[in-house]
Amino acid sequence: MGNEFDEFLKRVVQDHADGGRDGNDFIDVLLTIERVKSAEFEIDRISIKAIILNVFVGGTETSYTLMEWAMTASTSPRVSEQTPERSLNQVYQKTILLLWC
């Protein structure tokens, strides 16, 4: 699975490097930093793939954790004794609080 994902990231980065797309997104910015070769900050293709992977996993993990927390909170006995509207309101308020922290 890791090799397949690595190949996928290589293709995505190469597609952006070839310039066959319109627009300028996050990957294009990373490729620009690679091309500039600034003395202050340098990255290579391996670093670009790692950054993309970190962004992807970070977003996925946050969503998963939030869903898991909301499902656990909604099934607790204390919450399930309340009316559905009140339960959802409490889960919603706590979810918003977590997002702001």
C-alpha positions in Angstrom: 0.0 0.0 0.0 2.8 2.4 0.9 4.5 1.9 -2.5 1.2 2.5 -4.3 0.6 5.7 -2.5 4.2 6.8 -3.1 3.7 6.2 -6.8 0.4 8.1 -6.7 2.1 11.1 -5.1 5.0 10.9 -7.6 2.4 11.1 -10.5 0.5 14.0 -8.9 3.7 16.0 -8.3 5.0 15.2 -11.8 1.7 16.3 -13.4 2.0 19.6 -11.7 5.7 19.9 -12.7 4.8 19.2 -16.3 2.5 22.3 -16.2 -0.4 20.8 -18.1 -2.8 22.3 -15.7 -4.4 25.7 -15.2 -4.2 27.5 -11.9 -1.8 27.6 -9.0 -2.4 25.4 -6.0 -0.5 24.2 -3.0 1.6 21.7 -5.0 2.5 24.3 -7.6 3.7 26.6 -4.7 5.9 23.8 -3.4 7.4 23.2 -6.8 8.1 26.9 -7.2 10.0 26.7 -3.9 11.9 23.7 -5.2 12.9 25.5 -8.4 14.0 28.8 -6.7 16.6 27.0 -4.6 16.7 29.8 -2.1 19.6 29.7 0.4 17.1 30.2 3.2 14.9 27.3 2.4 15.3 24.3 0.1 13.0 21.4 -0.6 13.2 18.4 -3.0 10.6 16.0 -4.5 10.8 13.7 -1.4 10.1 16.6 0.9 7.2 17.8 -1.4 5.6 14.3 -1.2 6.1 14.2 2.6 4.4 17.6 3.0 1.5 16.5 0.8 1.1 13.3 2.9 1.2 15.2 6.2 -1.5 17.6 5.0 -3.6 14.7 3.8 -3.2 12.6 7.0 -3.7 15.7 9.2 -7.0 16.5 7.7 -8.2 12.9 7.7 -7.1 12.3 11.3 -8.9 15.5 12.5 -12.1 14.5 10.8 -11.9 11.0 12.1 -11.2 12.1 15.7 -14.1 14.5 15.6 -16.6 11.9 14.3 -15.4 9.4 16.8 -15.8 11.8 19.6 -19.3 12.9 18.5 -20.4 9.3 18.1 -19.1 8.4 21.6 -20.6 11.5 23.2 -24.0 10.8 21.6 -24.1 7.2 22.9 -23.2 7.9 26.5 -26.0 7.1 28.9 -26.1 10.7 30.3 -26.6 12.1 26.8 -29.1 9.4 25.6 -31.5 10.1 28.5 -32.0 13.6 27.2 -34.2 14.6 24.3 -32.6 14.2 20.9 -32.7 17.9 20.2 -30.9 18.7 23.5 -28.4 15.8 23.0 -27.5 17.1 19.5 -27.2 20.6 20.7 -24.7 19.6 23.4 -22.7 17.5 21.0 -22.7 20.4 18.5 -21.6 22.9 21.2 -18.7 20.7 22.4 -17.7 20.0 18.8 -17.5 23.7 18.1 -15.5 24.2 21.3 -13.0 21.4 20.2 -12.6 23.0 16.8 -11.7 26.4 18.4 -9.1 24.9 20.8 
